Amino acid sequence: MRTYELMTIHRPELIETDLRAHLAEVQRFMEGRGATVSETDFWGKRRFAYEIEHLNEGYYTVFTFQADANAIDDIDRMLALSDPVLRHKIVRPGSD
């Protein structure tokens, strides 16, 4: 298993309780695919450097987790189809 970081940007119009519920759903999905989430860092609402879908801000969250490479495709697909998620990025920290 390798270590990954997942950054998500959620829509700014979400109520924080709905946002927290969605973050828990994302974590359950990842764990269902065999990932082990070691840290969840909620950054809160931040302004964008440029507009995304005519929006100027969103909620940022960073997950640090360990998973097999085949789970990454499932996680990526789920986030791409999720309406509350504006953008997401999965990276392997330290891999250049």
C-alpha positions in Angstrom: 0.0 0.0 0.0 1.2 3.5 -0.9 0.5 6.8 0.8 -1.6 9.4 -1.1 -3.1 12.8 -0.5 -6.5 13.8 -1.8 -7.5 17.4 -1.9 -11.2 18.2 -2.5 -12.9 21.5 -3.2 -16.6 21.5 -2.3 -19.3 23.9 -3.4 -19.5 27.1 -1.2 -23.3 27.0 -0.9 -23.3 23.8 1.1 -24.4 24.0 4.7 -21.5 22.9 6.9 -23.4 19.9 8.4 -24.1 18.7 4.8 -20.5 19.2 4.0 -19.3 17.2 7.0 -21.8 14.4 6.1 -20.4 14.3 2.6 -16.8 14.2 3.8 -17.7 11.3 6.1 -19.3 9.6 3.0 -16.1 10.1 1.0 -14.1 8.6 3.8 -16.4 5.6 4.1 -16.2 5.1 0.4 -12.4 5.1 0.5 -12.3 2.7 3.5 -14.7 0.5 1.6 -12.1 0.2 -1.2 -9.5 -0.9 1.3 -7.9 2.5 2.0 -6.8 3.6 5.5 -7.4 7.3 6.2 -4.8 8.5 8.6 -5.7 12.2 8.6 -8.4 14.6 7.5 -7.5 18.3 7.4 -10.5 20.6 6.9 -9.2 24.0 5.7 -12.6 25.7 5.6 -13.9 28.1 3.0 -11.1 29.8 0.8 -11.1 32.1 -2.1 -10.0 30.8 -5.5 -7.1 32.3 -7.5 -9.5 32.1 -10.5 -13.2 31.3 -11.1 -14.3 27.7 -11.2 -17.8 27.2 -12.7 -18.6 30.9 -12.0 -17.7 30.5 -8.3 -15.0 32.4 -6.4 -14.7 30.3 -3.2 -15.1 26.7 -1.9 -14.5 24.4 1.0 -11.0 22.8 0.9 -10.2 19.4 2.6 -7.1 17.3 2.5 -7.2 13.5 3.2 -4.0 11.6 3.8 -4.5 7.9 3.3 -2.8 4.6 2.3 -4.3 2.5 -0.4 -3.5 0.1 -3.2 -3.2 1.5 -6.7 -6.4 -0.1 -8.0 -8.5 1.7 -5.3 -7.4 5.1 -6.7 -9.4 4.7 -9.9 -12.6 4.0 -8.0 -12.0 7.0 -5.6 -11.3 9.3 -8.6 -14.4 8.1 -10.4 -16.7 8.6 -7.4 -15.4 12.1 -6.8 -15.7 13.1 -10.5 -19.4 12.0 -10.4 -20.2 13.7 -7.1 -22.2 17.0 -7.5 -20.9 18.7 -4.3 -17.3 18.3 -5.4 -16.0 21.1 -7.7 -12.5 19.8 -8.1 -10.3 17.0 -6.6 -6.7 15.9 -7.0 -5.0 12.7 -5.8 -1.2 12.8 -5.5 1.6 10.7 -4.0 3.5 13.0 -1.7 7.3 13.0 -2.3 7.0 11.4 -5.7 8.7 13.7 -8.3 
